[in-house]
Amino acid sequence: MSEILTEGPRACITGHPVAYSRSPLIHNYWLKLMGLKGHYGRVDTSPEIFPDFVRSLAKNNYVGCNVTLPNKELAYQLADVKTERADRLQAANTLWLENGKLHADNTDIEGFVSNLDERAPGWHAHLDKAVILGAGGAAAAIIQGLLERRATKIVIVNRTVEKAEQLARRFSTLIEVQSFDNVSAALDHASFIVNTTSLGMKGQPPLALNLSHFHHSALVTDIVYVPLITDFLKSAQEQGLKIVDGLGMLLHQAVPGFEHWFGQRPRVTAELRALIEADLFQVKS
């Protein structure tokens, strides 16, 4: 815990890995813009040490934290009070302390939908077949978002089929499950695909898929944002497909947490996105 708060509330992003997270830039930008006291940093926590970190939030002068891969389900389980969204997804990305209790919310639905609405207006008009790669906490939020936008068919592709089946059963009979061994068949004629795994993230193995069977109007998106344009998104661009990067999801999901920790609701602006993009472009992919 290298970040030392001198004044005001203290919050952080926690998960494994978090070295490339831009959440501190976002929240500290808002703090400075609004003239508020406080600080937001990074704390790397593997699943083995995450529960101890969460139980010691108050002791270490934290008012709460954001939670990223792979600890979102753990965060939900550890909370005393859970929002309806967190209950629905059984995963949390936002924790805060209130009246001595640990509260949990999941703002990934808001982040996912708001990003697509902003970057690809009308994206949900042709959700004939939506493919989700991965079956973790972010995947659950995206399934909910797709269902709310009336997706006709959703396919979850995951290395562990049992985990994907457990996730599918929580939602709808519209959802099918496929192993990564059958990913080509799952992608056939898909109109929407989203990567919710860490594949393609800086320092992780690439996500290499054949996208040639996609419909020409398909939309491809990725929750990974370091690098901003992953090899997966580059491949989609080369196929002439519309892409949306994962940065906007990060920006929009951050809003409610900031309000819980620091008492004011911020806005996602073009200036904020430009600030984060400029920082990302300094990172060699």
N, C-alpha and C positions, 0 to 999 in steps of 0.2 A: 504494500500500500504506500506507494511513493508520493501520492498527492497529499499535501498537508494544507488543510483549510485554516486560514487565518481569521476570516470573518464570514458570518452568515451560514445558511444551510449548506450541507455537503451531500452530493449525489454522485453516481458513477454509472458506467456501463460495465457489466460483468458477464463473463462467459469464457470460452476457450476455443480459439484464440480471440483476443480483443486488441492486439497491438495495432491493427490497421483500422480500428473503428474511428469514424469521424464524428460520433456523437458528442465528444467533448467540444469540438469546434462549434457545433450547432448550439449547444446549451450555453456555453460561455459567450458566444456571440449574442444570444438573446439577453443574457445577464448584463452584458456591457451596454447593449442597445437601450435597455430599460432602466439602467442605472441601479440595478439590484445587487445587494451583497449575496455572495454565495460562490460555490465552486463545483465543477463537474469534472470527474477524471475517469480513469480506467483501472479496473482490477481484474486480472486474469484468474479465473477460478474453474478448475476442472470439476466434473461432477462429484469427484471424491471429496473435495474441500468446499464445494458450494454451500451445502447445508450449514456448516459451521460459520461461513462468512455471513450468511443471511441472519442467523441467530445472533450475530454480534454487531449488527448494523448500528443499533443505538449506542452500544459500548464504544464503537469507533466513530461516533459522531456523524453518522449518516442518517439522513431523513428518508432515504429510499434509493432505488437503483433501477436502471433498465437491465433486462436480462436477454442475452442472445444465445445462439447455439453453444453447447447442446443442452442448456439448463432450463428451458421454458416449462417443460412438464414438471420438473422438480420444483420450480418456483411456485407453480400453482399448488402443488401438494403441501408446501410448507406454510402457505398463507393461512391466517386466521379468518379473514373476511375476503370474499371473492365476489366480483361483479358478475352479472348475468352472462356477459360476454366471455369472461374467463371460465365460468362453469360450462358454458356451451362447448368451449374448445378444449377444456381441461389442460390449458397451457396459459402461462402469463409472461408478458414481456415488460411489465411495469409494476414495481413494488413500492409501497410507501408506508410509513409509520403514522398511525393516527390513533390518539387516545390509548396508547400502549399496545395496540394491535397491529399486526402486519396485514396490510391490504394488498390485493392483487387485481390487476386488470389486464386485458389483452387489447392493445390498440393496433395490432397488425392488420385487422380487417379494414379499419379506417385508413391506415397508411397505404395498403394495397389498392383499394378502390379509388382513393383520392389521387394517387399517383397516375393511374390509368386514365381517370377522367380528365386530368390535366394534360397529359402527354399524348393521349390517343382518344380524343372525344368520340363517343359512339362505339367504343371498343366492344361493348357487350351486345351489339345488335345481331351478331352472328356467332353465338356460342353453341354451335351444333355439336362440337366435340372438343372438350378442353382437357388437356393432358397436364398433370402435375407430377413433376419429378421429385420424389422424396415424400416421407410420411411423418415428419416431425411436427413441432409446434407451429411453425410458419405455414406448413401445408394445411393444417386444420383451419387456420384463419383464412387462407385463400379459398378453401372449399366453401366455407361459409359465405365469403364474398361473392363467389361464383353462383352459388345457389340463390343468393339475394338478387343477383342480376339475371336470374332465370336461365341458367345454363341447361341445355337439353341433355347433355351427356358429359360425365366427368370420368376420366381414367387416371388412377393413381399408379405410378410406376415406382417400385422400390425394390432394393436388393433383398430385404427381408419381407417376404410376401405376407407373413402372419401379422406383422406390424401394420402393414397397409390395410389388411382386411379388418383389423380391429378399428382402425380409423374410419374406414368406409361404413362399418355397421353403425357408427354413431350418428350418421347423417341421413343418407337417402339411398333408395334402391336404384337411383340414377347412376350410382357410382360403381365402376368396375375396377378391378385390381389386376395388374400385370407385373411380372418380374422384369428386372432389367435385362434378363436373357431374351425377353420378347419385346424389347423396347421398339424395334422397327415396326412391328405389327401395331403396337399401341399408338405410334405416331402417324400411321397411315390415315391420310385425309383429315388430320386434326386442323381445327381452325384457330386454336389457341394453345400455347404451351408455356409453362412457367417452371423454371428451375428453382426449387426451394432447398436444394442440398448445398453443401459447402464446396462442391466440385467447381473448379474454375476460379475460386478465391485465390488471391495471392498467397503462395506457399502451399497450395493444395493441388492435387492432380487435376488435369483439365477435364472438362465435360465434352467428349467428342461424340457427336451424333450425326447421323445422316438425315438431313431435313428435306431431302429432295421430293418426298411424297406429300409434303404439305400443300394445302390449298394456297393459290397465289395470293389470296387476301388474308392469310393467317397472320396472327400477331404473336410475337415471341418476346418474352420478358424473363428477367432474372432477378432474384432478390439479392444476389451478390453485387456489390458496387465497388469493390477494390480487386481488380481494375474496374473502371467505370464501364468500359465496353469489353466484356469477357470474350474469350475465343468463341464461346457458344453464340453470343450475339453477333460477332463478326461473321461467323458462318451463316447465320440467318440473313444478314445483310447481303452477303454474296449471292444468296438464293433469291434476292429481291423481296424479302419479307420485311414487314414493318416490325421494328423493335422498340422496346421501352426498357431503359436501364433501371437498376434497383435503387438509385439515389433518392428519387421522390418518395418511395415508400418509407425510407429512413426518415426523411424530413417530416412527413405528415404524421407518422406514428409518434414522433417525439413531442408533439404539442401537448397532449393531455398530461404526460408525465411532468413536464416543466411546470404546468399549472399546479399540480399536486405539491411539488417540492418547493416552488418559489413563489406561489401565490398569485401569479398573473398569467393570462393566456396569451401566448405569442402567436405570430403569424408566419406562414411560409411565404417568402417573397423571392422574386427573381434575384435580388441582391444576395440573399442567403445561399441560394443554389449556386450562384456564380462564385461565391467564396469557397464553397466546398469543392466545386469542380476544379477551381484553380489549384487547390491543394492536391486533389487526386491526380491531376496532370503532371505533378512533380514526381509521382511514383512511377518508376519504370515497370511496365507490365511484363 
